[in-house]
Amino acid sequence: MFFSKLKENLQKTKENINIKISNIFANKKDIDEIIDEIEETLILSDVGTKTSCEICNNVRIKLKNQVDKSENAIKFLLKEEMENILNSSINENDDIENYNQKQVILIVGVNGVGKTTSIAKLTNLLKNNRKKVLLVAADTFRAGAVEQLDVWAKKINVDICIGDENQEPASVIYDAIKKFKNSDYDTLICDTAGRLHNKKNLMDELQKMNRVIDKNLQDVNKKVIMVLDATTGQNGVLQAKSFFEKTNVSGIILTKLDSTAKGGVVFSIVNELNIPILYIGTGERIEDIEKFNSKDFVESII
């Protein structure tokens, strides 16, 4: 069911990549021209210049060592290279749902990407996997953010820590850590601000929260997960770089693939930053989130 939903969501990206590639072969060009035009197609589909060049160079090298240079053979090599990129950053600790020890997850990302909804979806996944989750409403600067997360906590029936109005986010997390340590919770999930009055303040605040977690939960596995809006394309890569530099992002939840032709950005993020895509949001319902599968993803666009 998920693969079918993913194919539907990635239809625009497929039209951008697969249909254009088929048209390239239809015009009967030599191999070098075909690979050049495939590279251009990937770049225009938000795969990124550096990553598109690497993919196509590897395809060229492999083609030299084989007799079959048909459209199917080239597409097979293309898929293989794209899967290799997506698999390169996978870590055995990325299986959040089945992690059998305590863990803390700091959720980061700019406003408007679907951060709070993604937290609710992830919390629901964990709860369905018999994990006891504590949420922390540490986005104390955005009007309605705390209330929004509180509504989700009640719907899913999980506990939530809420600070006082305008309380410093790191302080709210500190209070939540005390509750987390003294109870039988499996996972602590921290919401964070996506925008303060300037970018430096946002990053300073995130670094402060990171320090509070590192100091007080030294023996607990920590993940920093960035929620990224697929519609931003290559701007998403810049966002990811910015957050990665300050918070060492360890995974990404990709949202809004259902309304974009920019699914190619996934390859740039993984290849340039070595950050794995952990989950994809596939719709608006709380159940509309799935683990990222590189083979399914590539099959959905080529």
Contacts in CASP RR format, 6 or more apart in sequence:
PFRMAT RR
TARGET T0000
AUTHOR 0000-0000-0000
METHOD contacts of the structure
MODEL  1
MFFSKLKENLQKTKENINIKISNIFANKKDIDEIIDEIEETLILSDVGTK
TSCEICNNVRIKLKNQVDKSENAIKFLLKEEMENILNSSINENDDIENYN
QKQVILIVGVNGVGKTTSIAKLTNLLKNNRKKVLLVAADTFRAGAVEQLD
VWAKKINVDICIGDENQEPASVIYDAIKKFKNSDYDTLICDTAGRLHNKK
NLMDELQKMNRVIDKNLQDVNKKVIMVLDATTGQNGVLQAKSFFEKTNVS
GIILTKLDSTAKGGVVFSIVNELNIPILYIGTGERIEDIEKFNSKDFVES
II
2 282 0 8 1.000
2 290 0 8 1.000
2 296 0 8 1.000
3 296 0 8 1.000
3 299 0 8 1.000
3 300 0 8 1.000
5 282 0 8 1.000
5 288 0 8 1.000
5 290 0 8 1.000
6 257 0 8 1.000
6 280 0 8 1.000
6 282 0 8 1.000
6 290 0 8 1.000
6 296 0 8 1.000
6 297 0 8 1.000
6 300 0 8 1.000
7 14 0 8 1.000
7 299 0 8 1.000
7 300 0 8 1.000
8 258 0 8 1.000
9 257 0 8 1.000
9 258 0 8 1.000
9 280 0 8 1.000
9 282 0 8 1.000
9 283 0 8 1.000
9 300 0 8 1.000
10 257 0 8 1.000
10 263 0 8 1.000
10 297 0 8 1.000
10 300 0 8 1.000
10 301 0 8 1.000
12 260 0 8 1.000
12 261 0 8 1.000
13 45 0 8 1.000
13 257 0 8 1.000
13 260 0 8 1.000
13 261 0 8 1.000
13 262 0 8 1.000
13 263 0 8 1.000
13 264 0 8 1.000
13 300 0 8 1.000
13 301 0 8 1.000
14 300 0 8 1.000
14 301 0 8 1.000
14 302 0 8 1.000
15 261 0 8 1.000
16 41 0 8 1.000
16 44 0 8 1.000
16 45 0 8 1.000
16 261 0 8 1.000
17 41 0 8 1.000
17 42 0 8 1.000
17 45 0 8 1.000
17 264 0 8 1.000
17 301 0 8 1.000
17 302 0 8 1.000
18 301 0 8 1.000
18 302 0 8 1.000
20 41 0 8 1.000
21 38 0 8 1.000
21 41 0 8 1.000
21 75 0 8 1.000
21 78 0 8 1.000
21 302 0 8 1.000
22 71 0 8 1.000
24 34 0 8 1.000
24 37 0 8 1.000
24 38 0 8 1.000
24 41 0 8 1.000
25 34 0 8 1.000
25 71 0 8 1.000
25 74 0 8 1.000
29 37 0 8 1.000
31 63 0 8 1.000
31 69 0 8 1.000
32 60 0 8 1.000
34 74 0 8 1.000
35 56 0 8 1.000
35 59 0 8 1.000
35 60 0 8 1.000
35 63 0 8 1.000
35 74 0 8 1.000
36 56 0 8 1.000
38 56 0 8 1.000
38 59 0 8 1.000
38 74 0 8 1.000
38 78 0 8 1.000
39 52 0 8 1.000
39 53 0 8 1.000
39 55 0 8 1.000
39 56 0 8 1.000
42 48 0 8 1.000
42 51 0 8 1.000
42 52 0 8 1.000
42 55 0 8 1.000
42 56 0 8 1.000
42 264 0 8 1.000
43 49 0 8 1.000
43 52 0 8 1.000
45 261 0 8 1.000
45 262 0 8 1.000
45 263 0 8 1.000
45 264 0 8 1.000
46 233 0 8 1.000
46 234 0 8 1.000
46 262 0 8 1.000
46 263 0 8 1.000
46 264 0 8 1.000
46 265 0 8 1.000
46 268 0 8 1.000
47 55 0 8 1.000
47 264 0 8 1.000
47 265 0 8 1.000
47 267 0 8 1.000
47 268 0 8 1.000
48 234 0 8 1.000
48 237 0 8 1.000
48 264 0 8 1.000
48 265 0 8 1.000
48 267 0 8 1.000
48 268 0 8 1.000
50 268 0 8 1.000
50 271 0 8 1.000
50 272 0 8 1.000
51 85 0 8 1.000
51 267 0 8 1.000
51 268 0 8 1.000
51 271 0 8 1.000
51 272 0 8 1.000
54 81 0 8 1.000
54 85 0 8 1.000
54 271 0 8 1.000
55 78 0 8 1.000
55 81 0 8 1.000
55 82 0 8 1.000
55 85 0 8 1.000
55 267 0 8 1.000
58 77 0 8 1.000
58 81 0 8 1.000
59 74 0 8 1.000
59 77 0 8 1.000
59 78 0 8 1.000
59 81 0 8 1.000
62 77 0 8 1.000
63 69 0 8 1.000
63 73 0 8 1.000
63 74 0 8 1.000
63 77 0 8 1.000
66 73 0 8 1.000
75 302 0 8 1.000
78 302 0 8 1.000
79 298 0 8 1.000
79 299 0 8 1.000
79 302 0 8 1.000
82 267 0 8 1.000
82 298 0 8 1.000
82 302 0 8 1.000
83 294 0 8 1.000
83 295 0 8 1.000
83 298 0 8 1.000
85 267 0 8 1.000
85 270 0 8 1.000
85 271 0 8 1.000
86 266 0 8 1.000
86 267 0 8 1.000
86 270 0 8 1.000
86 277 0 8 1.000
86 292 0 8 1.000
86 294 0 8 1.000
86 297 0 8 1.000
86 298 0 8 1.000
87 294 0 8 1.000
88 270 0 8 1.000
88 271 0 8 1.000
88 274 0 8 1.000
89 270 0 8 1.000
89 274 0 8 1.000
89 275 0 8 1.000
89 276 0 8 1.000
90 276 0 8 1.000
91 250 0 8 1.000
91 276 0 8 1.000
93 99 0 8 1.000
93 221 0 8 1.000
93 223 0 8 1.000
94 251 0 8 1.000
94 276 0 8 1.000
94 278 0 8 1.000
96 103 0 8 1.000
96 105 0 8 1.000
96 122 0 8 1.000
96 126 0 8 1.000
96 187 0 8 1.000
96 223 0 8 1.000
96 278 0 8 1.000
97 125 0 8 1.000
97 126 0 8 1.000
97 129 0 8 1.000
97 131 0 8 1.000
97 291 0 8 1.000
98 129 0 8 1.000
99 221 0 8 1.000
101 220 0 8 1.000
101 221 0 8 1.000
102 180 0 8 1.000
102 185 0 8 1.000
102 186 0 8 1.000
102 187 0 8 1.000
102 188 0 8 1.000
102 217 0 8 1.000
102 220 0 8 1.000
102 221 0 8 1.000
103 186 0 8 1.000
103 187 0 8 1.000
103 188 0 8 1.000
103 220 0 8 1.000
103 221 0 8 1.000
103 222 0 8 1.000
103 223 0 8 1.000
104 180 0 8 1.000
104 187 0 8 1.000
104 188 0 8 1.000
104 189 0 8 1.000
104 190 0 8 1.000
104 213 0 8 1.000
104 217 0 8 1.000
104 220 0 8 1.000
104 221 0 8 1.000
104 222 0 8 1.000
104 223 0 8 1.000
105 122 0 8 1.000
105 187 0 8 1.000
105 188 0 8 1.000
105 189 0 8 1.000
105 190 0 8 1.000
105 222 0 8 1.000
105 223 0 8 1.000
105 224 0 8 1.000
105 225 0 8 1.000
106 190 0 8 1.000
106 192 0 8 1.000
106 206 0 8 1.000
106 209 0 8 1.000
106 210 0 8 1.000
106 213 0 8 1.000
106 222 0 8 1.000
106 223 0 8 1.000
106 224 0 8 1.000
106 225 0 8 1.000
106 247 0 8 1.000
107 115 0 8 1.000
107 118 0 8 1.000
107 119 0 8 1.000
107 189 0 8 1.000
107 190 0 8 1.000
107 191 0 8 1.000
107 192 0 8 1.000
107 225 0 8 1.000
107 226 0 8 1.000
107 227 0 8 1.000
108 192 0 8 1.000
108 194 0 8 1.000
108 206 0 8 1.000
108 224 0 8 1.000
108 225 0 8 1.000
108 226 0 8 1.000
108 227 0 8 1.000
108 243 0 8 1.000
108 247 0 8 1.000
108 249 0 8 1.000
109 115 0 8 1.000
109 192 0 8 1.000
109 194 0 8 1.000
109 226 0 8 1.000
109 227 0 8 1.000
109 228 0 8 1.000
109 239 0 8 1.000
109 243 0 8 1.000
110 194 0 8 1.000
110 195 0 8 1.000
110 239 0 8 1.000
111 142 0 8 1.000
111 194 0 8 1.000
111 195 0 8 1.000
112 229 0 8 1.000
113 227 0 8 1.000
113 228 0 8 1.000
113 229 0 8 1.000
113 255 0 8 1.000
113 256 0 8 1.000
114 227 0 8 1.000
114 229 0 8 1.000
114 255 0 8 1.000
114 256 0 8 1.000
115 139 0 8 1.000
115 191 0 8 1.000
115 194 0 8 1.000
115 227 0 8 1.000
116 139 0 8 1.000
116 145 0 8 1.000
116 148 0 8 1.000
116 149 0 8 1.000
116 152 0 8 1.000
116 191 0 8 1.000
117 152 0 8 1.000
117 255 0 8 1.000
117 284 0 8 1.000
118 227 0 8 1.000
118 253 0 8 1.000
118 255 0 8 1.000
118 279 0 8 1.000
118 281 0 8 1.000
118 289 0 8 1.000
119 135 0 8 1.000
119 149 0 8 1.000
119 152 0 8 1.000
119 189 0 8 1.000
119 191 0 8 1.000
120 149 0 8 1.000
120 152 0 8 1.000
120 155 0 8 1.000
120 156 0 8 1.000
120 286 0 8 1.000
121 279 0 8 1.000
121 281 0 8 1.000
121 286 0 8 1.000
121 287 0 8 1.000
121 288 0 8 1.000
121 289 0 8 1.000
122 189 0 8 1.000
122 225 0 8 1.000
122 253 0 8 1.000
122 279 0 8 1.000
122 289 0 8 1.000
123 133 0 8 1.000
123 135 0 8 1.000
123 152 0 8 1.000
123 153 0 8 1.000
123 156 0 8 1.000
123 158 0 8 1.000
123 189 0 8 1.000
124 156 0 8 1.000
124 286 0 8 1.000
124 287 0 8 1.000
125 289 0 8 1.000
126 133 0 8 1.000
126 186 0 8 1.000
126 187 0 8 1.000
127 133 0 8 1.000
127 156 0 8 1.000
127 157 0 8 1.000
127 158 0 8 1.000
131 186 0 8 1.000
131 187 0 8 1.000
132 158 0 8 1.000
132 184 0 8 1.000
132 185 0 8 1.000
132 186 0 8 1.000
132 187 0 8 1.000
133 158 0 8 1.000
133 159 0 8 1.000
133 185 0 8 1.000
133 186 0 8 1.000
133 187 0 8 1.000
133 188 0 8 1.000
133 189 0 8 1.000
134 158 0 8 1.000
134 159 0 8 1.000
134 160 0 8 1.000
134 161 0 8 1.000
134 176 0 8 1.000
134 179 0 8 1.000
134 180 0 8 1.000
134 183 0 8 1.000
134 185 0 8 1.000
134 187 0 8 1.000
134 188 0 8 1.000
134 189 0 8 1.000
135 149 0 8 1.000
135 152 0 8 1.000
135 153 0 8 1.000
135 158 0 8 1.000
135 159 0 8 1.000
135 160 0 8 1.000
135 161 0 8 1.000
135 189 0 8 1.000
135 190 0 8 1.000
135 191 0 8 1.000
136 160 0 8 1.000
136 161 0 8 1.000
136 172 0 8 1.000
136 173 0 8 1.000
136 176 0 8 1.000
136 188 0 8 1.000
136 189 0 8 1.000
136 190 0 8 1.000
136 191 0 8 1.000
137 145 0 8 1.000
137 146 0 8 1.000
137 149 0 8 1.000
137 150 0 8 1.000
137 160 0 8 1.000
137 161 0 8 1.000
137 162 0 8 1.000
137 163 0 8 1.000
137 172 0 8 1.000
137 191 0 8 1.000
138 169 0 8 1.000
138 170 0 8 1.000
138 172 0 8 1.000
138 173 0 8 1.000
138 176 0 8 1.000
138 190 0 8 1.000
138 191 0 8 1.000
138 192 0 8 1.000
138 193 0 8 1.000
138 209 0 8 1.000
139 145 0 8 1.000
139 146 0 8 1.000
139 149 0 8 1.000
139 169 0 8 1.000
139 191 0 8 1.000
139 192 0 8 1.000
139 193 0 8 1.000
139 194 0 8 1.000
140 146 0 8 1.000
140 163 0 8 1.000
140 165 0 8 1.000
140 166 0 8 1.000
140 167 0 8 1.000
140 168 0 8 1.000
140 169 0 8 1.000
140 172 0 8 1.000
140 193 0 8 1.000
141 166 0 8 1.000
141 169 0 8 1.000
141 193 0 8 1.000
141 195 0 8 1.000
141 196 0 8 1.000
142 193 0 8 1.000
142 194 0 8 1.000
142 195 0 8 1.000
145 191 0 8 1.000
145 193 0 8 1.000
146 162 0 8 1.000
146 163 0 8 1.000
149 160 0 8 1.000
149 191 0 8 1.000
150 160 0 8 1.000
150 162 0 8 1.000
153 159 0 8 1.000
153 160 0 8 1.000
155 286 0 8 1.000
156 286 0 8 1.000
159 179 0 8 1.000
159 185 0 8 1.000
161 172 0 8 1.000
161 175 0 8 1.000
161 176 0 8 1.000
161 179 0 8 1.000
162 172 0 8 1.000
163 171 0 8 1.000
163 172 0 8 1.000
163 175 0 8 1.000
169 192 0 8 1.000
169 193 0 8 1.000
169 205 0 8 1.000
169 208 0 8 1.000
169 209 0 8 1.000
170 205 0 8 1.000
170 208 0 8 1.000
170 209 0 8 1.000
170 211 0 8 1.000
170 212 0 8 1.000
173 190 0 8 1.000
173 209 0 8 1.000
173 212 0 8 1.000
173 213 0 8 1.000
174 212 0 8 1.000
174 216 0 8 1.000
176 188 0 8 1.000
176 190 0 8 1.000
177 188 0 8 1.000
177 212 0 8 1.000
177 213 0 8 1.000
177 216 0 8 1.000
177 217 0 8 1.000
179 185 0 8 1.000
180 188 0 8 1.000
180 217 0 8 1.000
181 216 0 8 1.000
181 217 0 8 1.000
188 217 0 8 1.000
188 220 0 8 1.000
190 209 0 8 1.000
190 213 0 8 1.000
192 205 0 8 1.000
192 206 0 8 1.000
192 209 0 8 1.000
193 202 0 8 1.000
193 205 0 8 1.000
194 202 0 8 1.000
195 202 0 8 1.000
196 202 0 8 1.000
196 205 0 8 1.000
199 242 0 8 1.000
203 242 0 8 1.000
203 246 0 8 1.000
203 247 0 8 1.000
206 243 0 8 1.000
206 246 0 8 1.000
206 247 0 8 1.000
207 246 0 8 1.000
207 247 0 8 1.000
210 224 0 8 1.000
210 247 0 8 1.000
213 222 0 8 1.000
214 222 0 8 1.000
223 250 0 8 1.000
223 251 0 8 1.000
224 243 0 8 1.000
224 247 0 8 1.000
224 248 0 8 1.000
224 249 0 8 1.000
224 250 0 8 1.000
224 251 0 8 1.000
225 249 0 8 1.000
225 250 0 8 1.000
225 251 0 8 1.000
225 252 0 8 1.000
225 253 0 8 1.000
225 278 0 8 1.000
226 239 0 8 1.000
226 240 0 8 1.000
226 243 0 8 1.000
226 244 0 8 1.000
226 249 0 8 1.000
226 251 0 8 1.000
226 252 0 8 1.000
226 253 0 8 1.000
226 275 0 8 1.000
227 252 0 8 1.000
227 253 0 8 1.000
227 255 0 8 1.000
228 236 0 8 1.000
228 239 0 8 1.000
228 240 0 8 1.000
228 252 0 8 1.000
228 253 0 8 1.000
228 254 0 8 1.000
228 255 0 8 1.000
228 269 0 8 1.000
229 236 0 8 1.000
229 255 0 8 1.000
229 256 0 8 1.000
230 254 0 8 1.000
230 255 0 8 1.000
230 256 0 8 1.000
230 257 0 8 1.000
230 260 0 8 1.000
230 262 0 8 1.000
230 263 0 8 1.000
230 265 0 8 1.000
230 266 0 8 1.000
231 256 0 8 1.000
231 259 0 8 1.000
231 260 0 8 1.000
231 262 0 8 1.000
232 239 0 8 1.000
232 262 0 8 1.000
232 265 0 8 1.000
233 260 0 8 1.000
233 262 0 8 1.000
233 263 0 8 1.000
233 264 0 8 1.000
233 265 0 8 1.000
234 265 0 8 1.000
234 268 0 8 1.000
236 265 0 8 1.000
236 269 0 8 1.000
237 265 0 8 1.000
237 268 0 8 1.000
237 269 0 8 1.000
237 272 0 8 1.000
237 273 0 8 1.000
240 249 0 8 1.000
240 252 0 8 1.000
240 269 0 8 1.000
240 273 0 8 1.000
240 275 0 8 1.000
241 272 0 8 1.000
241 273 0 8 1.000
243 249 0 8 1.000
244 273 0 8 1.000
244 275 0 8 1.000
249 273 0 8 1.000
249 275 0 8 1.000
250 275 0 8 1.000
250 276 0 8 1.000
251 275 0 8 1.000
251 276 0 8 1.000
251 277 0 8 1.000
251 278 0 8 1.000
252 269 0 8 1.000
252 275 0 8 1.000
252 276 0 8 1.000
252 277 0 8 1.000
252 278 0 8 1.000
253 278 0 8 1.000
253 279 0 8 1.000
253 280 0 8 1.000
253 281 0 8 1.000
253 289 0 8 1.000
254 266 0 8 1.000
254 277 0 8 1.000
254 279 0 8 1.000
254 280 0 8 1.000
254 281 0 8 1.000
254 292 0 8 1.000
255 280 0 8 1.000
255 281 0 8 1.000
256 281 0 8 1.000
257 263 0 8 1.000
257 280 0 8 1.000
257 281 0 8 1.000
257 282 0 8 1.000
258 282 0 8 1.000
258 283 0 8 1.000
263 301 0 8 1.000
264 301 0 8 1.000
266 277 0 8 1.000
266 297 0 8 1.000
269 275 0 8 1.000
269 277 0 8 1.000
270 276 0 8 1.000
270 277 0 8 1.000
276 292 0 8 1.000
277 292 0 8 1.000
278 291 0 8 1.000
278 292 0 8 1.000
279 289 0 8 1.000
279 290 0 8 1.000
279 291 0 8 1.000
279 292 0 8 1.000
280 289 0 8 1.000
280 290 0 8 1.000
280 292 0 8 1.000
280 297 0 8 1.000
281 288 0 8 1.000
281 289 0 8 1.000
281 290 0 8 1.000
282 288 0 8 1.000
282 289 0 8 1.000
282 290 0 8 1.000
END
